[in-house]
Amino acid sequence: MKKSNPFRISAIGFLFLFGTVPCFANTTLEDHPREIRQVDPRAYWHYANALYAQHIGEKDKSLVEFQQAARYDSKSSAIHDRLAFHYYVEGMDYKSVEELQKSIELAPNNIETRLLLANLFSSQGEYAKAQREYAKIIEKDPKNIEARYYLAGVLANQNRTEEALQKYREILLDNPKAAAVYYNMGLIYTRANQVVKAEETFKKAIELDPSLESAYTSLGLVYELDQKPKEAIAVYQELVKVNPESSQAFLAMGELFYNQKDDTKALEAFKNYSLLKPGDLSVYDYIGLSYFRLKQYPLAIGAFQKLSDKQPANALIQFRLAAAYEETKDYPKAEEHLLAILKNDEKSVDAWVRLALLYDKQKNDTATEKAIQDGLKTNPNHPDLILMQAMFYHEKNEFKKAEAAYQKAIGLELDFKNKKAADFNAGSLSQAYFNLGALLDKQGRFDEAMEQMKKVIQFQPKNSDAYNYIGYSYAEKGVHLDEAKIYVESALKLDPENSYYLDSLGWVFYKKGLYKDARDQFGKSLKFLKTNGKDDAVIFDHLGEVLIKLGLKDEAVEQWRNALKLDPDNKKYSGKIQKLKPSSSQ
């Protein structure tokens, strides 16, 4: 049974009024005495029985009694109205339409009945029929607010935007404080992507009727679509003041705070939503993810477990639990949840890869290799598992096996791409190219390595690590320095505060003999490292080298001492200090 028309329930509500209207009375536009008809007394009897059955909740008996009343008095529009209501409740819309049409034939000027018929047509998507009925009402009663209002809605549903807006404007001329009209105009503007006008009309609706909750939620959604999260949050906060039990407002705020990575406020909103909607456990995924990002892993586990208890076969929740347990270093529990996924779906590539990574994290080479091999048994030649295998060989310095596996993974992904298959993964392809480039570079095959890194950029133009790798590598070799600068600057455009990219640019300047520029870059690099709570000995080493070029030997020694603190076994740093300050303590 269709329930799409927002006005349907209010319109059908008119039918309830017939219980207080004298039997067989019709409401008409004409001011004249009703015709007195001779009615079969049995019609009265069955009609009274029907009303009583309806009163005590015996709807089946009530329907039978109304049908009997219609049998003995087929000329009563009131009985047909009652039957229409019963058929509507039972979802028999076609029967309801038939009865309403019979009622209108008997009482063509009955506004309420014709309005009900029009709304029923509208709810069924029969817009032309609905429009015709509304027009008949307006022809008889040009100021009928409901018919004009619903007619505008029907026009809007047919995407006759300008006609609908014009009808709403005409209503506002007579009823300038009609908040619902502004609200519906806002919906039309939203659908037409006229954001500014949508905002204006929703705000006007709220101004006229501060209790109109739908106007707040619609305005908030417009702000979200317009990428104005702060404004959207402010609207939802106002809605909560109007209605502290608006679960929709809390849910929307929670999602917005979550997307802004303000997890503390997100949790507060989601918890309020959960109190109002205790049966909706889906919000616990957001709650778990917020706790996860706050590194409150036990609480994250608790939230995810609530979902897992209800949906034990939900692989996504099992992945979340595995990740949270891994962060707490409870590796057996993490393994348990990954194995649970594989028990339900032995072909889950993501589960095999995550399982292999979990074993690798524990330095369990035997288990890592077995997980990869087992995954390949159920997913032969899957590029992600081949890539994982290549990384395993790479880490073990088995260069020939690693290179062959990387090439195989690349070939498989390119084959998917050429076939335009849904399995193609540009990220996996780029990772394979990047890792292969690093592997070749490690073997001294510099030109081949740079060729692979450039392919990363070809498939992932925003891969900042690839830009930086090429630029820094050229600088290390002292070749193509102008090109190196362009590559590193491209990386910095994508990630301006990355300490390592700033260090790379400093090293390019150093190689070009621009020592003051190099020192500035290394200073920026160290600044952002400290901001992030990290340090890197290589950056101190680079700064030491440029300070030597600037004749600042004592400062250079200080930087190498900083480097030694981070990498105490590095003889290169101690040797540089010894060379400059033979007598100094290290």
RODO-2510 file (C-alpha; in nm, 4 decimals, decimal comma):
residues 586
     n   res          X          Y          Z
     1     m     0,0000     0,0000     0,0000
     2     k     0,1533     0,3301    -0,1070
     3     k     0,2217     0,5896     0,1597
     4     s     0,4294     0,8372    -0,0399
     5     n     0,1995     1,1376    -0,0229
     6     p     0,2818     1,3486     0,2859
     7     f    -0,0667     1,4957     0,2890
     8     r    -0,2519     1,1666     0,2704
     9     i    -0,2997     1,0970     0,6381
    10     s    -0,4232     1,4464     0,7182
    11     a    -0,6696     1,4318     0,4305
    12     i    -0,7971     1,0863     0,5195
    13     g    -0,8447     1,2161     0,8707
    14     f    -1,1575     1,3963     0,7523
    15     l    -1,3290     1,0615     0,7363
    16     f    -1,3163     1,0276     1,1116
    17     l    -1,5443     1,3302     1,1404
    18     f    -1,8333     1,1423     0,9876
    19     g    -1,8930     0,9672     1,3193
    20     t    -2,0281     1,2939     1,4595
    21     v    -2,2308     1,3901     1,1526
    22     p    -2,5979     1,2917     1,1327
    23     c    -2,6469     0,9774     0,9327
    24     f    -2,6314     1,0274     0,5535
    25     a    -2,5578     1,3986     0,5848
    26     n    -2,3494     1,5574     0,3089
    27     t    -2,1412     1,8743     0,3356
    28     t    -2,2036     2,0901     0,0310
    29     l    -2,1151     2,4349    -0,0961
    30     e    -2,4766     2,5271    -0,1628
    31     d    -2,6766     2,6908     0,1124
    32     h    -3,0108     2,5204     0,0704
    33     p    -3,2089     2,2544     0,2592
    34     r    -3,1138     1,8962     0,1788
    35     e    -3,3614     1,6855    -0,0129
    36     i    -3,5609     1,4620     0,2182
    37     r    -3,5348     1,0989     0,1065
    38     q    -3,7251     0,7949     0,2218
    39     v    -3,4580     0,5508     0,3517
    40     d    -3,4983     0,1794     0,4165
    41     p    -3,4867     0,1370     0,7992
    42     r    -3,2504    -0,1576     0,7549
    43     a    -2,9892     0,0848     0,6258
    44     y    -3,0086     0,2769     0,9544
    45     w    -2,9834    -0,0481     1,1491
    46     h    -2,6713    -0,1732     0,9708
    47     y    -2,5142     0,1735     0,9761
    48     a    -2,5600     0,1955     1,3552
    49     n    -2,4181    -0,1574     1,3989
    50     a    -2,1197    -0,0583     1,1851
    51     l    -2,0450     0,2489     1,3959
    52     y    -2,0627     0,0438     1,7151
    53     a    -1,8365    -0,2306     1,5736
    54     q    -1,5922     0,0370     1,4686
    55     h    -1,6043     0,1881     1,8157
    56     i    -1,5135    -0,1421     1,9861
    57     g    -1,2389    -0,2190     1,7316
    58     e    -1,4110    -0,4954     1,5315
    59     k    -1,3113    -0,3612     1,1919
    60     d    -1,4095    -0,6710     0,9928
    61     k    -1,7618    -0,6671     1,1339
    62     s    -1,7763    -0,2909     1,0833
    63     l    -1,6906    -0,3312     0,7146
    64     v    -1,9590    -0,5983     0,6662
    65     e    -2,2200    -0,3799     0,8349
    66     f    -2,1338    -0,0772     0,6184
    67     q    -2,1566    -0,2971     0,3082
    68     q    -2,5017    -0,4098     0,4207
    69     a    -2,6038    -0,0492     0,4837
    70     a    -2,4946     0,0378     0,1270
    71     r    -2,6983    -0,2533    -0,0015
    72     y    -3,0179    -0,1058     0,1468
    73     d    -2,9288     0,2564     0,0703
    74     s    -2,6978     0,2864    -0,2301
    75     k    -2,7741     0,6599    -0,2573
    76     s    -2,5976     0,7587     0,0661
    77     s    -2,2669     0,9357     0,0038
    78     a    -2,1829     0,9064     0,3753
    79     i    -2,1913     0,5261     0,3576
    80     h    -1,9669     0,5280     0,0513
    81     d    -1,7263     0,7574     0,2380
    82     r    -1,7172     0,5129     0,5263
    83     l    -1,6531     0,2192     0,2953
    84     a    -1,3770     0,4149     0,1236
    85     f    -1,2060     0,4619     0,4568
    86     h    -1,2257     0,0913     0,5430
    87     y    -1,0839    -0,0112     0,2055
    88     y    -0,8045     0,2417     0,2467
    89     v    -0,7095     0,0968     0,5853
    90     e    -0,7012    -0,2527     0,4320
    91     g    -0,4723    -0,1317     0,1538
    92     m    -0,7399    -0,1772    -0,1133
    93     d    -0,6836     0,1610    -0,2758
    94     y    -0,8707     0,0753    -0,5952
    95     k    -1,1842    -0,0090    -0,3933
    96     s    -1,1438     0,3093    -0,1907
    97     v    -1,1308     0,5108    -0,5152
    98     e    -1,4479     0,3389    -0,6395
    99     e    -1,6396     0,4279    -0,3235
   100     l    -1,5211     0,7892    -0,3234
   101     q    -1,6233     0,8257    -0,6870
   102     k    -1,9705     0,6876    -0,6031
   103     s    -1,9951     0,9371    -0,3174
   104     i    -1,9033     1,2259    -0,5474
   105     e    -2,1607     1,1164    -0,8051
   106     l    -2,4239     1,1449    -0,5324
   107     a    -2,2839     1,4664    -0,3810
   108     p    -2,0659     1,6406    -0,6446
   109     n    -2,0208     1,9478    -0,4274
   110     n    -1,8813     1,7603    -0,1268
   111     i    -1,5423     1,9260    -0,0930
   112     e    -1,3995     1,6893     0,1668
   113     t    -1,4770     1,3774    -0,0356
   114     r    -1,3357     1,5189    -0,3577
   115     l    -1,0245     1,6301    -0,1698
   116     l    -0,9817     1,2767    -0,0351
   117     l    -1,0137     1,1329    -0,3844
   118     a    -0,7584     1,3778    -0,5220
   119     n    -0,5123     1,2967    -0,2438
   120     l    -0,5603     0,9262    -0,3004
   121     f    -0,4864     0,9687    -0,6703
   122     s    -0,1777     1,1701    -0,5782
   123     s    -0,0517     0,9018    -0,3385
   124     q    -0,0842     0,6462    -0,6220
   125     g     0,1148     0,8646    -0,8609
   126     e    -0,1961     0,9359    -1,0674
   127     y    -0,1039     1,3031    -1,0894
   128     a    -0,3204     1,3949    -1,3880
   129     k    -0,6323     1,2577    -1,2163
   130     a    -0,5387     1,4275    -0,8894
   131     q    -0,4815     1,7567    -1,0685
   132     r    -0,8227     1,7318    -1,2336
   133     e    -0,9974     1,6784    -0,8994
   134     y    -0,8124     1,9668    -0,7310
   135     a    -0,9068     2,1903    -1,0257
   136     k    -1,2744     2,1025    -0,9814
   137     i    -1,2565     2,1996    -0,6136
   138     i    -1,0832     2,5285    -0,6944
   139     e    -1,3388     2,6009    -0,9680
   140     k    -1,6159     2,5753    -0,7066
   141     d    -1,4156     2,7346    -0,4275
   142     p    -1,1283     2,9527    -0,5650
   143     k    -0,9960     3,0293    -0,2162
   144     n    -0,9794     2,6688    -0,0981
   145     i    -0,6341     2,6646     0,0643
   146     e    -0,5996     2,2878     0,0834
   147     a    -0,6801     2,2198    -0,2800
   148     r    -0,4457     2,4957    -0,3973
   149     y    -0,1721     2,3701    -0,1671
   150     y    -0,2029     2,0082    -0,2774
   151     l    -0,2295     2,1077    -0,6427
   152     a     0,1055     2,2847    -0,6175
   153     g     0,2493     1,9685    -0,4652
   154     v     0,1181     1,7562    -0,7520
   155     l     0,2769     1,9936    -1,0039
   156     a     0,6056     1,9697    -0,8141
   157     n     0,5874     1,5899    -0,8205
   158     q     0,5594     1,6096    -1,1999
   159     n     0,8715     1,8323    -1,2095
   160     r     0,6605     2,1220    -1,3325
   161     t     0,8724     2,3435    -1,1137
   162     e     0,7789     2,6914    -1,2278
   163     e     0,4056     2,6136    -1,2289
   164     a     0,4296     2,4720    -0,8765
   165     l     0,6254     2,7725    -0,7508
   166     q     0,3727     3,0087    -0,9085
   167     k     0,0863     2,8282    -0,7314
   168     y     0,2701     2,8585    -0,3999
   169     r     0,3327     3,2312    -0,4616
   170     e    -0,0363     3,2824    -0,5286
   171     i    -0,1204     3,1132    -0,1991
   172     l     0,1259     3,3425    -0,0193
   173     l    -0,0524     3,6483    -0,1561
   174     d    -0,3570     3,5427     0,0460
   175     n    -0,1694     3,3713     0,3278
   176     p     0,1712     3,5440     0,3678
   177     k     0,2399     3,3592     0,6938
   178     a     0,1916     3,0090     0,5581
   179     a     0,5125     2,8446     0,6808
   180     a     0,4331     2,5122     0,5107
   181     v     0,4216     2,6871     0,1731
   182     y     0,7712     2,8296     0,2206
   183     y     0,8863     2,4869     0,3315
   184     n     0,7558     2,3210     0,0154
   185     m     0,9080     2,5921    -0,2013
   186     g     1,2371     2,5171    -0,0283
   187     l     1,2047     2,1506    -0,1257
   188     i     1,1533     2,2503    -0,4889
   189     y     1,4558     2,4798    -0,4842
   190     t     1,6615     2,2044    -0,3234
   191     r     1,5633     1,9574    -0,5945
   192     a     1,6552     2,2192    -0,8574
   193     n     1,9918     2,2729    -0,6824
   194     q     1,9089     2,6390    -0,6210
   195     v     2,0848     2,6388    -0,2869
   196     v     2,0586     3,0069    -0,1982
   197     k     1,6830     3,0197    -0,2604
   198     a     1,6353     2,6928    -0,0733
   199     e     1,8172     2,8352     0,2293
   200     e     1,6105     3,1538     0,2187
   201     t     1,2745     2,9774     0,2017
   202     f     1,3569     2,7216     0,4724
   203     k     1,4729     3,0047     0,6989
   204     k     1,1484     3,1912     0,6296
   205     a     0,9478     2,8797     0,7156
   206     i     1,1340     2,8499     1,0475
   207     e     1,0839     3,2208     1,1186
   208     l     0,7096     3,1855     1,0676
   209     d     0,6804     2,8544     1,2518
   210     p     0,9747     2,7794     1,4858
   211     s     0,8174     2,4417     1,5657
   212     l     0,8317     2,3164     1,2037
   213     e     1,0942     2,0458     1,2525
   214     s     1,1059     1,9363     0,8890
   215     a     1,2206     2,2860     0,7904
   216     y     1,5208     2,2589     1,0245
   217     t     1,6239     1,9170     0,8937
   218     s     1,5816     2,0278     0,5330
   219     l     1,7837     2,3451     0,5912
   220     g     2,0532     2,1410     0,7630
   221     l     2,0658     1,9033     0,4670
   222     v     2,0980     2,1958     0,2240
   223     y     2,3958     2,3222     0,4231
   224     e     2,5472     1,9740     0,4159
   225     l     2,5047     1,9507     0,0395
   226     d     2,6578     2,2968     0,0097
   227     q     2,9546     2,1735     0,2177
   228     k     2,8818     2,4039     0,5094
   229     p     2,9063     2,1610     0,8026
   230     k     2,9308     2,4309     1,0713
   231     e     2,6107     2,5969     0,9535
   232     a     2,4377     2,2586     0,9327
   233     i     2,5409     2,1724     1,2875
   234     a     2,4109     2,5090     1,4117
   235     v     2,0705     2,4373     1,2536
   236     y     2,0497     2,0923     1,4135
   237     q     2,1463     2,2422     1,7484
   238     e     1,8578     2,4870     1,7153
   239     l     1,6266     2,1981     1,6338
   240     v     1,7336     2,0191     1,9518
   241     k     1,6360     2,3297     2,1479
   242     v     1,2916     2,3177     1,9869
   243     n     1,2606     1,9426     2,0332
   244     p     1,5133     1,7802     2,2700
   245     e     1,3887     1,4414     2,1518
   246     s     1,4691     1,4925     1,7840
   247     s     1,6661     1,1759     1,7142
   248     q     1,7162     1,2837     1,3536
   249     a     1,8984     1,5996     1,4657
   250     f     2,1344     1,4084     1,6952
   251     l     2,2108     1,1540     1,4246
   252     a     2,2863     1,4252     1,1682
   253     m     2,5079     1,6138     1,4149
   254     g     2,6921     1,2949     1,5038
   255     e     2,7699     1,2199     1,1402
   256     l     2,8859     1,5771     1,0784
   257     f     3,1113     1,5820     1,3852
   258     y     3,2452     1,2395     1,2865
   259     n     3,3266     1,3579     0,9339
   260     q     3,5069     1,6575     1,0856
   261     k     3,7008     1,4146     1,3072
   262     d     3,5627     1,5801     1,6197
   263     d     3,5081     1,2412     1,7795
   264     t     3,4297     1,3656     2,1307
   265     k     3,1312     1,5689     2,0106
   266     a     3,0354     1,2936     1,7678
   267     l     3,0160     1,0448     2,0535
   268     e     2,7986     1,2803     2,2585
   269     a     2,5535     1,3179     1,9680
   270     f     2,5464     0,9469     1,8870
   271     k     2,4870     0,8558     2,2512
   272     n     2,1931     1,0981     2,2660
   273     y     2,0544     0,9391     1,9506
   274     s     2,0982     0,5938     2,0999
   275     l     1,9044     0,6955     2,4118
   276     l     1,6157     0,8085     2,1930
   277     k     1,6401     0,5097     1,9567
   278     p     1,7667     0,2232     2,1738
   279     g     1,6583    -0,0342     1,9186
   280     d     1,8768     0,1084     1,6405
   281     l     2,2158    -0,0553     1,6869
   282     s     2,3577     0,0717     1,3573
   283     v     2,4813     0,3858     1,5330
   284     y     2,7226     0,1704     1,7338
   285     d     2,9403     0,1403     1,4250
   286     y     2,9953     0,5167     1,4378
   287     i     3,0457     0,4985     1,8148
   288     g     3,3047     0,2239     1,7757
   289     l     3,4880     0,4090     1,4996
   290     s     3,4954     0,7288     1,7075
   291     y     3,6426     0,5454     2,0052
   292     f     3,8895     0,3772     1,7694
   293     r     4,0136     0,7118     1,6390
   294     l     4,0421     0,8361     1,9980
   295     k     4,2554     0,5250     2,0641
   296     q     4,0104     0,4107     2,3295
   297     y     4,0246     0,0605     2,1928
   298     p     3,8446    -0,1314     2,4717
   299     l     3,5443     0,1012     2,4325
   300     a     3,5603     0,0598     2,0552
   301     i     3,5581    -0,3172     2,1011
   302     g     3,2544    -0,2906     2,3284
   303     a     3,0614    -0,0918     2,0665
   304     f     3,1545    -0,3227     1,7800
   305     q     3,0705    -0,6260     1,9905
   306     k     2,7116    -0,5027     2,0350
   307     l     2,6757    -0,5126     1,6587
   308     s     2,8549    -0,8449     1,6281
   309     d     2,6201    -1,0056     1,8804
   310     k     2,3262    -0,9172     1,6562
   311     q     2,5049    -0,9712     1,3251
   312     p     2,7710    -1,2397     1,3805
   313     a     2,8103    -1,2973     1,0065
   314     n     2,8743    -0,9287     0,9300
   315     a     3,2294    -0,9345     0,7901
   316     l     3,2782    -0,5580     0,8218
   317     i     3,2152    -0,5685     1,1969
   318     q     3,4535    -0,8645     1,2324
   319     f     3,7206    -0,6615     1,0509
   320     r     3,6615    -0,3718     1,2896
   321     l     3,6947    -0,5990     1,5923
   322     a     4,0120    -0,7549     1,4524
   323     a     4,1656    -0,4098     1,3990
   324     a     4,0743    -0,2942     1,7507
   325     y     4,2145    -0,6086     1,9138
   326     e     4,5296    -0,5723     1,7057
   327     e     4,5776    -0,2204     1,8420
   328     t     4,5541    -0,3577     2,1964
   329     k     4,8156    -0,6196     2,0938
   330     d     4,5665    -0,8949     2,1664
   331     y     4,6769    -1,0770     1,8538
   332     p     4,4980    -1,4073     1,9296
   333     k     4,1607    -1,2257     1,9460
   334     a     4,2393    -1,0341     1,6271
   335     e     4,3241    -1,3641     1,4600
   336     e     4,0015    -1,5168     1,5927
   337     h     3,7866    -1,2542     1,4248
   338     l     3,9717    -1,2758     1,0932
   339     l     3,9346    -1,6545     1,0971
   340     a     3,5624    -1,6087     1,1705
   341     i     3,5333    -1,4113     0,8466
   342     l     3,7144    -1,6847     0,6544
   343     k     3,4932    -1,9507     0,8097
   344     n     3,1908    -1,7813     0,6495
   345     d     3,3727    -1,6825     0,3304
   346     e     3,6974    -1,8644     0,2537
   347     k     3,7428    -1,6457    -0,0556
   348     s     3,7646    -1,3184     0,1373
   349     v     4,0852    -1,1725    -0,0045
   350     d     4,0835    -0,8859     0,2452
   351     a     4,0704    -1,1333     0,5348
   352     w     4,3632    -1,3385     0,3980
   353     v     4,5707    -1,0233     0,3441
   354     r     4,4902    -0,8876     0,6905
   355     l     4,5692    -1,2258     0,8453
   356     a     4,9058    -1,2366     0,6678
   357     l     4,9833    -0,8818     0,7846
   358     l     4,8889    -0,9773     1,1402
   359     y     5,1327    -1,2704     1,1373
   360     d     5,3984    -1,0512     0,9758
   361     k     5,3566    -0,7979     1,2538
   362     q     5,4372    -1,0764     1,4983
   363     k     5,7477    -1,1742     1,2928
   364     n     5,5937    -1,5137     1,2307
   365     d     5,7276    -1,5784     0,8802
   366     t     5,5951    -1,9329     0,8619
   367     a     5,2382    -1,8313     0,9465
   368     t     5,2607    -1,5262     0,7159
   369     e     5,3672    -1,7328     0,4172
   370     k     5,1046    -1,9999     0,4921
   371     a     4,8265    -1,7400     0,5081
   372     i     4,9320    -1,6039     0,1690
   373     q     4,9499    -1,9532     0,0169
   374     d     4,6131    -2,0545     0,1652
   375     g     4,4604    -1,7358     0,0291
   376     l     4,5972    -1,8110    -0,3172
   377     k     4,4455    -2,1608    -0,3047
   378     t     4,0975    -2,0139    -0,2837
   379     n     4,1789    -1,7069    -0,4971
   380     p     4,4349    -1,8170    -0,7597
   381     n     4,6140    -1,5260    -0,9237
   382     h     4,4367    -1,2552    -0,7245
   383     p     4,6563    -0,9424    -0,7624
   384     d     4,6192    -0,8330    -0,3987
   385     l     4,7456    -1,1681    -0,2707
   386     i     5,0236    -1,1750    -0,5323
   387     l     5,1210    -0,8255    -0,4158
   388     m     5,1250    -0,9474    -0,0559
   389     q     5,3442    -1,2372    -0,1615
   390     a     5,5814    -0,9983    -0,3381
   391     m     5,6067    -0,7796    -0,0272
   392     f     5,6861    -1,0875     0,1807
   393     y     5,9723    -1,1855    -0,0535
   394     h     6,0827    -0,8208    -0,0673
   395     e     6,1109    -0,8051     0,3104
   396     k     6,3144    -1,1305     0,3079
   397     n     6,5498    -0,9820     0,0432
   398     e     6,4527    -1,2542    -0,2021
   399     f     6,4767    -1,0037    -0,4853
   400     k     6,4149    -1,2312    -0,7855
   401     k     6,1005    -1,3838    -0,6342
   402     a     5,9788    -1,0417    -0,5224
   403     e     6,0344    -0,8835    -0,8624
   404     a     5,8569    -1,1688    -1,0394
   405     a     5,5608    -1,1413    -0,8029
   406     y     5,5386    -0,7629    -0,8431
   407     q     5,5416    -0,7988    -1,2206
   408     k     5,2719    -1,0664    -1,2025
   409     a     5,0506    -0,8461    -0,9810
   410     i     5,0999    -0,5549    -1,2224
   411     g     5,0118    -0,7723    -1,5204
   412     l     4,6931    -0,8975    -1,3561
   413     e     4,5795    -0,5466    -1,2643
   414     l     4,6553    -0,4144    -1,6130
   415     d     4,4566    -0,7024    -1,7589
   416     f     4,1600    -0,6054    -1,5403
   417     k     4,2012    -0,2456    -1,6534
   418     n     4,2114    -0,3342    -2,0222
   419     k     3,8970    -0,5436    -1,9790
   420     k     3,7368    -0,2589    -1,7800
   421     a     3,6656    -0,5141    -1,5097
   422     a     3,5179    -0,4106    -1,1752
   423     d     3,8106    -0,5891    -1,0055
   424     f     4,0606    -0,3290    -1,1324
   425     n     4,2208    -0,1460    -0,8416
   426     a     4,4316     0,1574    -0,9316
   427     g     4,5579     0,1745    -0,5732
   428     s     4,6924    -0,1818    -0,5800
   429     l     4,8505    -0,1252    -0,9212
   430     s     5,0222     0,1922    -0,7989
   431     q     5,1426     0,0153    -0,4841
   432     a     5,2924    -0,2630    -0,6952
   433     y     5,4729    -0,0120    -0,9182
   434     f     5,5988     0,1811    -0,6138
   435     n     5,7278    -0,1282    -0,4339
   436     l     5,8881    -0,2611    -0,7509
   437     g     6,0597     0,0738    -0,7996
   438     a     6,1937     0,0653    -0,4427
   439     l     6,3114    -0,2932    -0,4958
   440     l     6,4973    -0,2057    -0,8166
   441     d     6,6495     0,1005    -0,6495
   442     k     6,7732    -0,1194    -0,3662
   443     q     6,9533    -0,3344    -0,6251
   444     g     7,1194    -0,0325    -0,7872
   445     r     6,8947    -0,0378    -1,0955
   446     f     6,8312     0,3340    -1,0702
   447     d     6,6871     0,4188    -1,4126
   448     e     6,4486     0,1211    -1,4009
   449     a     6,3403     0,2243    -1,0515
   450     m     6,2579     0,5799    -1,1611
   451     e     6,0615     0,4412    -1,4563
   452     q     5,8414     0,2427    -1,2172
   453     m     5,7893     0,5434    -0,9888
   454     k     5,6751     0,7527    -1,2825
   455     k     5,4189     0,4843    -1,3625
   456     v     5,2812     0,5292    -1,0103
   457     i     5,2114     0,8931    -1,0925
   458     q     5,0567     0,7913    -1,4239
   459     f     4,7922     0,5855    -1,2461
   460     q     4,7731     0,7931    -0,9262
   461     p     4,8440     1,1591    -1,0131
   462     k     4,8041     1,2563    -0,6455
   463     n     5,0511     1,0047    -0,5050
   464     s     5,2760     1,2490    -0,3187
   465     d     5,5160     0,9763    -0,2019
   466     a     5,6033     0,8883    -0,5617
   467     y     5,6767     1,2538    -0,6481
   468     n     5,8960     1,2844    -0,3413
   469     y     6,0764     0,9536    -0,4066
   470     i     6,1763     1,0604    -0,7574
   471     g     6,2805     1,4112    -0,6516
   472     y     6,4856     1,2960    -0,3539
   473     s     6,6461     1,0150    -0,5547
   474     y     6,7594     1,2586    -0,8239
   475     a     6,8977     1,4870    -0,5538
   476     e     7,0879     1,1986    -0,3903
   477     k     7,2417     1,1150    -0,7267
   478     g     7,3051     1,4820    -0,8007
   479     v     7,1279     1,4513    -1,1367
   480     h     6,8337     1,6289    -1,3018
   481     l     6,8235     1,8764    -1,0126
   482     d     6,5790     2,1169    -1,1783
   483     e     6,3489     1,8237    -1,2469
   484     a     6,4039     1,7002    -0,8907
   485     k     6,2852     2,0358    -0,7570
   486     i     5,9663     2,0154    -0,9646
   487     y     5,8912     1,6646    -0,8386
   488     v     5,9401     1,7537    -0,4717
   489     e     5,7401     2,0734    -0,5049
   490     s     5,4593     1,8658    -0,6592
   491     a     5,4673     1,6442    -0,3497
   492     l     5,4520     1,9508    -0,1235
   493     k     5,1516     2,0902    -0,3096
   494     l     4,9685     1,7733    -0,2102
   495     d     5,1040     1,7695     0,1481
   496     p     5,2539     2,1110     0,2393
   497     e     5,3519     2,0273     0,5974
   498     n     5,5161     1,6913     0,5355
   499     s     5,8514     1,7009     0,7141
   500     y     6,0133     1,4473     0,4834
   501     y     5,9112     1,6326     0,1679
   502     l     6,0478     1,9577     0,3136
   503     d     6,3719     1,7752     0,3888
   504     s     6,3839     1,6508     0,0280
   505     l     6,3452     2,0057    -0,1044
   506     g     6,6197     2,1192     0,1311
   507     w     6,8443     1,8432    -0,0040
   508     v     6,7738     1,9548    -0,3627
   509     f     6,8756     2,3111    -0,2664
   510     y     7,1880     2,1729    -0,0992
   511     k     7,2855     1,9853    -0,4134
   512     k     7,2247     2,2997    -0,6204
   513     g     7,4523     2,4987    -0,3873
   514     l     7,1669     2,7097    -0,2474
   515     y     7,2737     2,6573     0,1131
   516     k     7,0688     2,9295     0,2826
   517     d     6,7534     2,8074     0,1093
   518     a     6,8457     2,4543     0,2119
   519     r     6,8891     2,5575     0,5766
   520     d     6,5455     2,7240     0,5735
   521     q     6,3845     2,4069     0,4406
   522     f     6,5540     2,1841     0,6983
   523     g     6,4399     2,4224     0,9719
   524     k     6,0782     2,3941     0,8501
   525     s     6,1137     2,0193     0,8305
   526     l     6,2311     1,9907     1,1918
   527     k     5,9570     2,2270     1,3047
   528     f     5,6847     2,0021     1,1679
   529     l     5,8578     1,6906     1,2973
   530     k     5,8507     1,8320     1,6495
   531     t     5,4899     1,9401     1,6049
   532     n     5,4013     1,5839     1,5149
   533     g     5,6003     1,4466     1,8075
   534     k     5,8526     1,2808     1,5766
   535     d     6,2198     1,3214     1,4894
   536     d     6,4398     1,1856     1,2161
   537     a     6,8181     1,1531     1,2370
   538     v     6,8635     1,2007     0,8613
   539     i     6,7181     1,5530     0,8733
   540     f     6,9635     1,6501     1,1497
   541     d     7,2399     1,5011     0,9355
   542     h     7,1320     1,7033     0,6325
   543     l     7,1151     2,0213     0,8405
   544     g     7,4665     1,9470     0,9695
   545     e     7,5958     1,9186     0,6127
   546     v     7,4505     2,2519     0,5049
   547     l     7,5805     2,4249     0,8211
   548     i     7,9291     2,3055     0,7326
   549     k     7,8907     2,4662     0,3909
   550     l     7,7888     2,7885     0,5649
   551     g     8,0977     2,7697     0,7881
   552     l     7,9025     2,7002     1,1059
   553     k     8,1001     2,4021     1,2323
   554     d     7,9941     2,4130     1,5976
   555     e     7,6279     2,4236     1,4998
   556     a     7,6855     2,1384     1,2576
   557     v     7,8388     1,9270     1,5347
   558     e     7,5330     1,9976     1,7494
   559     q     7,3028     1,8669     1,4746
   560     w     7,5038     1,5445     1,4371
   561     r     7,4885     1,4976     1,8124
   562     n     7,1096     1,5278     1,7813
   563     a     7,1228     1,2672     1,5081
   564     l     7,3285     1,0343     1,7284
   565     k     7,0737     1,0569     2,0072
   566     l     6,8180     0,9123     1,7669
   567     d     7,0537     0,6651     1,5995
   568     p     7,3299     0,5878     1,8537
   569     d     7,4912     0,3101     1,6491
   570     n     7,5382     0,5173     1,3353
   571     k     7,9139     0,5430     1,2874
   572     k     7,8693     0,7941     1,0054
   573     y     7,7421     1,0595     1,2459
   574     s     8,0054     0,9900     1,5112
   575     g     8,2725     0,9960     1,2425
   576     k     8,1645     1,3394     1,1246
   577     i     8,1785     1,4725     1,4780
   578     q     8,5192     1,3144     1,5344
   579     k     8,6512     1,4683     1,2145
   580     l     8,5516     1,8199     1,3206
   581     k     8,6079     1,7929     1,6962
   582     p     8,8660     1,5230     1,7637
   583     s     8,8761     1,5996     2,1348
   584     s     8,5061     1,6443     2,1955
   585     s     8,3124     1,3847     2,3871
   586     q     8,0466     1,1995     2,1961
***
